[in-house]
């Protein structure tokens, strides 16, 4: 489901319950991850998503290594 850009603030849906609005990584079917990683591999790319992101519902990404490399 696509959400409106902030340009159209107030003209889109309001997310009442995030669990009903999207599927979290820990709840997605395994074939979704397999298809994603297969598509990346066809382009010579490897996923940076740690396996724990798919198993720990409280996982929080550590962005600091990526923020440093972007400077």
C-alpha positions in Angstrom: 0.0 0.0 0.0 1.4 3.4 -0.9 1.1 6.3 1.4 0.7 9.9 0.2 3.6 12.3 0.1 3.8 15.0 2.8 2.8 17.4 0.0 -0.7 15.9 0.3 -0.8 15.9 4.1 -4.3 15.3 5.4 -5.5 13.8 2.1 -4.5 10.2 2.8 -5.2 7.4 5.1 -4.4 7.6 8.8 -2.6 4.5 10.1 -4.5 3.4 13.2 -2.8 0.1 13.8 0.6 -0.5 12.3 0.3 -4.3 12.6 -2.7 -4.2 10.3 -1.0 -1.8 7.8 2.1 -3.7 7.1 3.8 -7.1 7.6 6.9 -7.0 9.8 10.0 -9.0 8.8 9.5 -11.5 11.6 5.9 -12.2 10.3 6.5 -12.5 6.6 6.6 -15.8 4.8 10.1 -17.2 4.2 9.6 -17.2 0.5 9.5 -13.4 0.5 13.0 -13.1 1.9 14.2 -15.9 -0.4 12.8 -14.1 -3.5 14.3 -10.8 -2.3 17.7 -12.3 -1.8 17.5 -14.1 -5.2 16.7 -10.9 -7.0 19.6 -9.2 -5.3 21.9 -12.0 -6.3 20.9 -11.7 -9.9 22.3 -8.1 -9.8 25.4 -9.2 -7.9 24.2 -7.6 -4.7 24.2 -9.1 -1.2 21.6 -8.1 1.4 22.9 -6.1 4.4 19.9 -7.2 6.5 21.1 -9.2 9.5 19.4 -12.5 10.1 18.3 -11.2 13.5 16.1 -8.7 11.8 13.9 -11.6 10.6 13.7 -13.3 14.0 13.7 -10.5 16.7 10.5 -8.4 16.8 12.4 -5.8 18.8 15.3 -5.6 16.4 16.7 -2.1 15.8 19.1 -1.4 13.0 22.5 0.2 13.8 22.7 3.0 11.2 26.0 4.5 12.4 28.3 2.5 10.0 26.2 3.7 7.1 26.0 7.3 8.2 29.8 7.5 8.5 30.3 6.2 5.0 27.8 8.7 3.5 29.9 11.7 4.6 
